[in-house]
Every structure is written in structure tokens, then in C-alpha cells.
């Protein structure tokens, strides 16, 4: 199936790097915006393979790198208030909403790791966005003696008020997403929050001493991940 990838060229260097992918034909297509991790950029396996899969299934996909990462991939850091990062997502959403090839009532967002935190806040600010995917979300119990879920609630505030569909997808060997904590957090919202747990670490890798085997396992895992996300987006 033929697809079309477009590198977005901004007039101002402070805007994020964006690659927009469109299926063959005039559309309109459902669309997904993919927010990367802190250092896990849009070209890394989870982001690139998910984008490729969704394109082949008829979705337009907008993936991007944060402006701070584009400026300095090694040392760039997000802002404390996340306002510039939310502005990055606003810029990408504007590309989708201004494109006649996109079904405006069928735009979803997804974010990985750090990107899931920004995507969640952005989702809450954008009531017209259909649904949200939190990939490898940051769900670690607070060990300080405070409420056990306090850190997760800081990362994903107001979850109990959200009425739209949310998918939380994690690896079973991810040190940044404790499954018991994830389930305790999302449990009260089970009617709207779907949890999927696959094998894998924070990068969805399944380590093996044989690198060929490890690569094959990752490819199968990413295909399964993409199918779960596709099914969720089609609901």
C-alpha cells in the first residue's frame, strides 16, 4: 500500500521537527499524534514502527520531536511547567486540524513515557480530541510515606474526571511502571481506562543473549503493540 511522508518545514527554528504520514488517496483519514519520550525520539523503534503500522491501516500519523530535543538532543531539557512542550503539541495538532485530509472528529493522541505526561495534560486541554494512549506510562509508587499513588496522580492529574477513552499500555518488566501501582490507579476508572500489559521493558524490548533473537522478539512485540493500539483507536 502506498503511503506519503511529509517533512514539515517551519519558518521558525523553535518549532518541533514533524513528520506527517498519510495513506494513499484523498482522505479524509482518522489521525494520530505521537509524542515521543524524553530522549526516545520519533525515529526510535516504538514510534517509527507504530507510525508505519497505523499508516498501513489507514491512519494519518503526525510524529514529532520536542523543540528542546531538536535544539540539543544530548542535553536539552523540558521546562518545569511543560508549557513549551504543550505548545509543541498545539503546533502539531494545528497541522492536523488545518489539513483537509483529516477527519476532524477522529483525532487521537498518544505519548510515550515523558511524552505520556505531556499528552495527558494536552488531552485534558483539548475536548475535541477523541481518545488518548499512554505508552509506557510513569507509574511508580510513592515510597516517601505520602499517599502511594501521589506520584502517579501528579503525572496524570484529574484522571477520575475524564470521560473519554484512555489506553494505558505497559511492559511487564518496566521499572518505571509498576503494574500493581498502574492497576490501583486506573482501577476506579476501569469503564474508560483500558490497561494492556505486554512483555518487555521500558523500550518494549525483551532482552536475550542472542541479539538476533532479541531483535526478532522486539519486532513481534512492536507488531502486537501496534495491533492493540489500532484496535483501541477503532473503537
Protein Blocks (a to p, Z undefined) as FASTA:
>chain_A
ZZdddddddfbfkbccddddddedjbjaddddddddfklcfkbmklmmmmmmmmmnopac
dddddfklmmommlgccdfklmmmmmmmmmmmmmmmmpmkbcfklcccddehjlmmmmmm
mmmmmmmbmbdcdehiacdddfeopafklmmmmmmghklmpmbdcdddddfkbfklcfkl
mmmmmmmmmmmmccdddeddfkopacdfblklmmmmmmmmmmmmmmmmmmmmmZZ
